[in-house]
Amino acid sequence: MFFILSKTLDFLLMPLVWVLILLFLAVFLRSLRWQRRSLLTALAMLLFFSNPFISNLAWRAWEAKPVPVKEVKQYDVAVLLTGVTVYHPDATDRVHTKKGADRVLHTLQLYRLGKVSKILITGGKGFMLDDMVPEALQLKRILLLAGVPDSDILTESRAVNTRENATFTAALLEQHPEWQRILLVTSAFHMRRAKGCFEQVGVTFETYPTDFYASEPVYTLDETIMPSTVAFENWHHLIHEIAGFVVYKLLGYC
């Protein structure tokens, strides 16, 4: 039920949906005054959400700051959160990744540099599909292909949200009391929620944000005035994450 409600809320929080509703009202409302208001509001929202400069400022305010690799200490285990694969039923003989795959690649980099000794991957099926391979097992496949020994990879493949990532991972960590230094790896935009959830279940850790949307402000015409479909899409992701964080706070998950 929580999964279905989450997906429904995600749809309702899309700025594109808001614009379409306003355009629909502008066409079908009987009042010319409210038609005009709906149309002007839709236009204003299009201009706002498609502005790359404003979008970037919002992301910079929300995302966790990067940690230089040289400042990363030695950790017994890196807890890697999933949410970076795409399901393609016509090509199940490989792993399909999307933006966010830096979570895996940067964890692999830290492992290769000797900064983490083990990798614990947490995440089940992101969609309600019985034939889908849990994400933790898919990412394990990538790490194995990259030469990480099977003995250095643990998986938790039941979690379908961040709260369950924390809950099920905490249970696994209790089975390994020798792991005292823990590093949490996830996307920078997701780190607030993940950090709160893992703290809520009593895990002591440090963080390593990856997969950044924000960048240094650029004051060119393309980056300040010209509309961008990418900026529009990025707003959807940011609003979704902020809403998820607020809901988790209200429910006491983080």
Helices and strands as residue ranges (DSSP letters): H 2-12, H 15-28, H 32-49, H 52-62, G 69-71, E 75-81, H 102-112, E 116-122, H 135-145, G 150-152, E 153-156, H 162-174, E 182-187, G 188-190, H 191-200, E 206-210, H 221-224, H 229-251
